Amino acid sequence: MNEDRIPVTILTGFLGAGKTTVLNHLIATNPTTKFAIIENEFGDIGIDNELVVGADSGIFEMSNGCICCTLNGELVQTLVDLVNGEHEFDHLIVETTGVAEPDGVAAAFVAEPAIQSRFRLDATVCLVDAHHAEDILKEREEAKRQVTFADYIVINKASEVSKDYLEKLEGILKNANSFAEIAHCDYGKVTSNLLDLNAYDVHQVEEKLNEAHAAHEHKHEHSHEHTHECDDSCPAHEHEHHHSDIVTQSFIIKAPLDVLKFRHWLNVLLMIQGKHLYRVKGIMNFQYQDKRAIVQSVKQMCVFTAGNDWAEGEERVTKIVFIGKHLRRDILEKQLNNCLF
């Protein structure tokens, strides 16, 4: 794959979380990077107006060499226009409106070969407001999707709440998404490098999955592993808390799976339950394959990537995590068993 591809950051978060402030901060603190920014509504942009110097077919040039355009129609068409235009840029940021679901945006970058050949999805960053995140997560379906799909979560206005509450909020967010790193900031001034998170890199995915499983094991203080042989007496790796209907179900499967059975089952599952199944991530041990496979769900489809070779003598196991609403462990376990080779 051509690694001169332009990295893409999806910036999401609920209304009022401070996305535009973060965007302005990123532009200001990366003066040598030429950004292309795709906005849902140019009227809502809030990018410092003095930066806009000229508009050409919906693409706004800014005095700092960046360009900005409005998402008038399909994202794919907008991307094609950007690539075919005369504007040069090093990094693309797609800022979604407060009610947009980022998985739909991400899908364009992993499902369209023409887009994939020019752009590389780097990460989805979700901004949450320290004051309102807990309530919004309880009430709004799209907020749950934003948080569970994020690779990196930034809690904005962090110093305006108590340390105890901040810890509680982190726990709620970790519970909803065990993959995402969580950072704090004030006034949108994020200190970490949000532009180079490399969240879709195979090694990163594998590392995050291992961390997520280790955290689950530690949290439940299991003295034994969950394998496909679990019986009903096994305590489930459920992370269900009274304030949320988001559940994380985590499985370790020692027997190899049949790649065709698994693909078919997951595609059907995403098609039927995609509304309630927010995220699937796994390192897969498929029969007759020398490499581990990485599976991730994006919107209502699954994306497979080849991982590293299994090392000689290494135990080959599948580690897979499902995040969604009211996910029943027993049903998932039974269906996974049906995919064994």
N, C-alpha and C positions, 0 to 999 in steps of 0.2 A: 504494500500500500504506500502511496506517495506521501512521505512525511513532510513535504512542503505544504501540506494542507493547512488551511487557516483554522486556528483553534476557535472554538465557539463556547461562550459562557451564557447559560440561560439564567437570568435574574428574575426571581419570582418572590412572591410575598403578598400578604394581604394589604388592602387599601390602608394607607396611613402608616405602613411599617417603616417607610423611609427608603424605598427602592431608588427613587430619583436622587436623593441625597448621596446614596452610596455610588450611584452611577457618576455623578459629578465629581465625587471624591476619587474614583478610579481614573477618570479622565485627567484630573489635576495632578495626581501622583504618578502618572505614567506618561510624562510629556513626550517620550520618544516613540510611543506606540501610536500608530494610526488606527483608530477604532472605526468600525462601521457599527452603527447602532440601529436596531430595528425596534420600532415602537408600535404599539397597537393604535395609539391615538396621538398624533403630533401635538394636538392642543393640550394634552395632559403632560407633555414631556417635562417641562420645567427645567430643561437644560438651559444653562445661562444664555439668555436670548442674544447677548452681544456676540456670542460665538457664531451665530447663524449669519452667513454672509451671502448665500445665494441658493436658490432652489432650482432643481432641474428634474422634471418628470417625477416629482414626489421624493426626490433625494435631496436632502439639505446639506450644503457644504458648511463647514464651520471653520473659523479662522485658525484653529489649531491643527488643521489638516485632517480632522476627523470628518466623517459623513454620517448623516442620520436619515433614515427613511421611515415612512409610515407603512404599516401593514394594511394595504388597501384590500387585498384579496387573499389568495392562497399564499401561505408562507413559501412554498416551493417556487412559485412564480417570482416572488420578491427576491429570493436567493439567486435565481437565474438572472434576473435583471441586474442585481449587484455584481455578479461575476462577469456578466457580459458588458457591463458599463466601463467607463474609462477611469473609474476611481480605483486607486490602490489603497489597500488596507491590510493590517497585520493581524487584527483580532476582531471577531464579531461578537457583539453582545446583543442578545435578544431579551428585551425587557417585556415581560408579560403583564397584562393588566391584573389588578387585584383579584379578579374572579377567574382568570384563565388557569387551566390545568397544564402544568409543564410537561407532562408525559406526551401530550399531543404535539407540542413543539419539538420535543426530543425525537419523536417518531420520524419527523421529516429528515433528520440527519442520519438515522440508522436504517431507514427503509428505502430511501431513494438512491440507487447506485450513482446517478449523475451528481447528486449533491454530496454523497459520501466521498466521491473522488476528489472533491475540492475543499470540503470542510471536515474538521475533526471535532466531535463533541468533547469538550474538556470537562465540563461539570455543570451541574444545576445547583445554584446557590439560592437558598430560601432565607428571606429576611423576616424576622418576627419582632413584634413590638412587645417589650417586656411587660407592659401594663395589661395588654389585652389578649396576648397569645392564648392563655389558658381558656378564656371564655370563647374566643373565636374557634378554637379547636373543638370545643364541645358542640358548638352550634352549626358550623359550616362545613359541609362536605368537601368543598373545593380546598379549604384550608388543610384538611386532613390529607388530601392528595398532594398538596404542595409540600407539606412536611415529610410525608413518607417517601416522596420521590427525590428529595434533595440529597445531594452528596455532601453538602456543607450547609450548616444552619448558622446564621448570625442573629444573635439577640441584640436588637438595637435599644437604646435608652436604658442600658443595663444599670447605670449608676442611680437611676431614679427609683429603683425598688430595693428592698432590703436584701442582704446577702443570703439570708435564709430562704426568702422567696425565690431568689435567683437559682439557688440549688434545687428547690422544688420544681421550678420550671424546667431546668435542665433534665431532671428525672423524667418529667412528663414527655419531653421531646425525645429523650433517649429511648423511652418506652415505645414511642410511636415509630422510631426509626433508629435501629441499633447500628446502622452503617455510617450515619453522618457524623462528621466532626462538628463540634459546637464551639463557637467563639462569641465573645461579647464585644460590643462597641457602644460609643455614644456619638450622637450627631452624625451617624453614618460613616465615621472615620475608622474603617476596618484596617487593622495593622497587618493582618496576614495577606499573603499574595493570592487573591481570589482568581487570578488569571492563569495560574499554572497548577491546577489541582490534579490534572491527569486522572480523573476518577474512572475513566473507562479503560484505562490501561489494565491488561490482564493480570499483571503482578499486583497492582493495587487492589483489584477486585478480590483476588485470592487472599491477600493480607487482611482486608476488611472482613471477609467472611470468616476467616480464622479467629479474628478478634471478636466478632459477634458471637460465634459459638463459644469461645472461651468465657465471654461475659455471661452468657446464658448458663453455662455449666457452673460458674462461680456463684451466680445469683441463686441458683436452686440447690447448690451444694450437693450435686449428685455424686454418689459414690460409684455409679455405673454409667456407661454410655447408653444413649438412646440409639438403638439400631432398629432395623425393620422387624426384629423379633420381639419388640416390646409387647407386653400383654396389657390388659386393661388396668392392671394395678400400677403401671408406671405413671408417676406424676408427669403431666404434660409440661412441655416448656412453654407454658402460656404466660404471656405478659399482660394479663387483663387486669386493669385497674378500674376502680369504681367510677372514675371520672372520664373514662374513655371506652368506646366500643372497638377500638383498634386492638387487634390481637397479633402477636408474633408467634408463628409456629415454626419450630426449628427441628430438622431431622438429620441424623447421621445414619447412613445406610452402607453396610459393609459388603453386601453382595452386588455384583455388577448389574447395571440396568441395560435394557434393550433400547437402543437409541430411537428406533422407529416408533415403538410403543410409547416411549416417553414424549417424543415430539408431538405425536398425535394427541395424546392425553392432555398435554399442557396447552396446545392450541385450542382444543375444545373447551377446556376449563376457562381459559382467558376469554373465549368468545361468549361463553354462557355467564360466567361470573365476573367478567372484567370490571363491572361497576363496583363490586365489593372487594375485588382482589387488587390491592394497590401496587404491590411489588413482589416479584419473585427474583431471587438471586441464588445461584448455586455453582459449586464446583462439582462436575459430574464425572463419575467413573462408568464409562460405557464399555460393554463387552467388545473385544477385538480392537480397541483403540489404544494406541501407545501414548497419546497425549490426553491430559485431562481436558474436559470441555467446560467453558464458562457459559452459563445461561443467565440471561436477564430479561425481564419483561419490560416492554415499552409500549404503552397504550394496550391494545388488545392483541399484541403479537409477542412472540419470543425471539430473541436474538441470540444466536450461538456463536461463540468465538473459541478458537483453539487456544488452549493454555499451554503450560510447559509439559514436557515429557514426564511421565511417572518415572521416578528414579528407581534404579535396580534395588530390589529388596524393600522399597517403600510400601507401606500399607495403602492400598488403593481404596479410598472411601468416598462416597458422595456426601457432600455437606450442602444442604439446601434450606433456604429460609423463605417463608411465605408471610407477607404482611397484609392484613386486610380486616374487614369487619366481620365479626362473629364467625371466624374460621373454625370449623370443627376438626380437631386433631384426628379423631378416629376415622373420619371419612378420607381425609388427605392421606393418612397412613395406609388405609386399605387400597386406595387408588395407586399410591406409589408401589405397594407390593405387587400390584397387577402389572407394573412396568418392569419387574425384575426379569433378568434374562432367563 
